[in-house]
Amino acid sequence: MALFSQTGHRGFQALLWKCHMFWPVSRCLAASFSIPTREKINCFSFMTSSSTALPVDPKDTGVLPTEKRSEIDCKEEKGWDEETKEIPEGKHHFSSSVGAAKKWSMSPVLSRHKFTNVQPPEKPLQSEEWNRLRENFQLPEIFEELMLNSMIRCNTPIDVAKSLLTHVAKRNGDIAYSVLVKYLTLCVQQGQVSEIRDVYDIMKVRFKILEIGAYNLFIKGLSNSDQWRMALTLLEEAKKIMIPSRTSYESCIKAASCHQEMKLAFELYHEMLTKDVVPTLDVLQSFFDFSKGMKGAELQKELFGILLYLRENQIYPHETFMRSIKLWFESIPGRNWRGHLTNIKDSGQCPVCNHQLEDSNLTEEEYNNLSERIIRDVIHGTDTFRKTSPQLLDAINCLAKDNVRLLVLGRKHMMINSSNWKREIMKEMQNKADFFFAENISDDDAFLLYATLRSGKHCKFVTRDFLRDHKACLSDSLTRHLFRKWQRGHQIVLSSSGDGKRINFLPALQYDCVVQTTGDTWHIPYKDVFEEKYSYQVPRKWLCIQQK
């Protein structure tokens, strides 16, 4: 099935029966080539003023040598400064009050000058010198924030930043919340533990409530030090007013793991899952890294549980993560696990251990239940919008070579001669495939799902869409699991050649591409590189681990 247009939802119900009347066939293929929209991230800053502030002693320096920017994660737009922008991730359970940290949207003026080139001084300045710099600046009201932004980017020595804060405290009688947080960011970046503690004491006196960005920074800075248990205390403190962020949880998990307190680390991990805070692959990998060579049935059970978490959520570890899993298995005392990298045969047999992987097909009962649920939960209430591409003839020619029967779902506007849809090309395509032209505003993905499911278990489909929105419409985890399994076994992947002139198709696999175990074997699909976003493309590389 292939379809190209912009979609809506009206006019859909009246056309379902037309698909059903002519679609079921003995050998068929469904395809759709839709391009998902990119996710957008909104960030904002915050500011609060208070009645008093404690000036910082400029003599107490504790300077670290300046590092190259490439060696530290201190970019203003991405990295350390993001810790102050994670407020949307926290689920707050309090309202603003006097003296509390309040959200403040960045003004258009500050936004326009966010990357203004402000060069930090190389050494601490006196108040008179800071005054001259500020007065000569085009927008003196935002001078301190832009200066601190530059200090973070350049990893300026901490005593230079402290001299600026001392100047602000003397001039204003206090220091704004946002300025303190930016100074805190620099302290965390440089591992200035005593300064982090001092800033915490100041902010707890001045503000009734801290927001999630500040907690992230305090916890991150302390968890990497010998005072890591204070990070746990701050995590408990944050729980009283919000659901802590993933950053805060994972900083504490790594700190506990690093100090061999694996029971505590797993308690925090399970707490994350309970609160629907999704762990990163980085922290999951750290469990295996820190557990190498350790004994204990309970520890093994927990790590096996992480592998089953990967299975349940169709998560594919990258190569570095995979090697951590392999090394952990092989380090278990007295268990004699051995791991081998391999490619599974098309039949689903592992060439290393000869084990047959799970079939990707659903049982008849599972398929019928899934079909009914998708039609009820997805198709009868769909309201999605997709943009599609008019490049179609090459795909049909390629698929038609296999003598499968094709149904192409299209739009009525495709029948109008245009630069995108030339009449002679449309005629050539219609000689090789059946076409169904839907209303221009109908939902292409809903037609795709309906036609594929109604055609039976053997029908495959091609689409660039991840179908995540439709999976999310399914109300229970079991049905979502069946949907993902059905998708893995029926979605044919379209890929372009290196020169972009040829279209290739990677067929759907006969075996299920998820983590799986028989007890004495584990098979783990993995990808070469880390991928942050979900992908419908399943890996072709596997780690086979067997106990001898």
Secondary structure, 3 states (H helix, E strand, C coil): CCCCCECCCCCCHHHHHHHHHHCCCCCEEEECCEECCCCCCCCCEECCCCCCCCCCCCCCCCCCCCCCHHHCCECCCCEHHHHHHCHHHCEECCCCCCCCCCEECCCHHHHHCCCCCCCCCCCCCCHHHHHHHHHCCCCHHHHHHHHHHHHHHHCCCHHHHHHHHHHHHHHHCCCCHHHHHHHHHHHHHCCCHHHHHHHHHHHHHHCCCCCHHHHHHHHHHHHCCCCHHHHHHHHHHHHCCEECCHHHHHHHHHHHHHCCCHHHHHHHHHHHHHCCCCCCHHHHHHHHHHCCCCCCHHHHHHHHHHHHHHHHCCCCCEHHHHHHHHHHHHHCCCCCEEEEEECCCCCCECCCCCCECCECCCCHHHHHHHHHHHHHHCHHHCCCCCEECCCCHHHHHHHHCCCCEEEEEEEHHHHCCCCCCCHHHHHHHHCCCEEEEECCCCCHHHHHHHHHHHCCCCCEEECCCCCHHHHHHCCCHHHHHHHHHHHHHHEEEEEECCCCCCEEEECCCCECCCCEECCCEEEEEEECCCCCCCCCCCCCEEEEEEEC
